[in-house]
Amino acid sequence: MDTLVTTHELAEQLGTPGLHVLDATWFGTLPGADARDAAAEFAAGHIPGAAYLDLGRLGQTAAEGEIPGIARHLGALGIDDAATIVLYDDSPFHTAARAWWLLRRFGVTASLLDGGIAKWRAEGRPLQAGEGAQHNEIRHVTFDGSRMRTKADMLENIDSAAEQVLDARSAPRFDGTEQDPRGLPTGHIPGSFNLPYNKLFTADGTWKRGDALRAAFEESGIDLDRPIVTTCGSGVTAAVLAFGLHLLGRDSALYDGSWTEWASDPRTPKATVTL
């Protein structure tokens, strides 16, 4: 199955043995964010046969480095070693990309539904209510930290410039002209580039492809032929950029602590844009 799956392709393959569709919707914890309950919205209506992937819990388990915990979490969703996984979301943060990145760290390959459940609904496709079944499968996972970057790595990179740093936050937050929603210092990691994650999508919420996607990255100042590490506010939308790069055949790393960790440390340098 391709990395990006259309709603038409998924509709044709629903019910295929071994196909697992996971709802990876997450709404974040930013001050002032909409108080939406992803699990409740899943129970109210989801793609038929889908299971709810608790992205917050998955991320916490991954942060703790619990390989058995990741295996149990996936096994409870019925995902064994032979599973084909398609992820979707209904979040403004396009959190299916975050789920894709987390799973990839543990050797689990997944695809994304292009346009998510919003496109599925807009096309009048069927929905199913209910919380989804629990299973007791066994999923083997292995940890790969090669695509992760720490604060220490990012500090060293300021001097070495070995990797280009690409920030997924909005331009005002990157520039330092807008207050940080968590009350942290404003600005960005010195030397980094800015590509707001929403610039990777078309008007109907589907991903840009080919030349249009490539242009979005190049217009940010990034050289696609050089190493790239993505960052954002808390590591979520940085995964959107990572997936976009993946669609272009480019591998990238991700600074999971992102601006929340960086700005919380008074010793780290912060840059702003002078207008």
KANORSUL-V297017 format. One record per run of one state. SS is the DSSP state (H for helix, E for strand, L for the rest). FROM is the first residue (numbers start at 1). LEN is the number of residues. If there is no record, write none. Layout:
((SS,FROM,LEN) (SS,FROM,LEN))
This chain:
((L,1,3) (E,4,2) (L,6,1) (H,7,7) (L,14,5) (E,19,5) (L,24,14) (H,38,7) (L,45,1) (E,46,2) (L,48,3) (E,51,2) (L,53,2) (H,55,9) (L,64,3) (H,67,10) (L,77,7) (E,84,5) (L,89,7) (H,96,10) (L,106,5) (E,111,3) (L,114,2) (H,116,7) (L,123,4) (E,127,2) (L,129,19) (E,148,2) (L,150,1) (H,151,10) (L,161,3) (E,164,4) (L,168,3) (H,171,5) (L,176,12) (E,188,1) (L,189,4) (E,193,2) (L,195,2) (H,197,4) (E,201,1) (L,202,5) (E,207,1) (L,208,2) (H,210,10) (L,220,8) (E,228,4) (L,232,6) (H,238,10) (L,248,5) (E,253,3) (L,256,2) (H,258,7) (L,265,6) (E,271,1) (L,272,4))
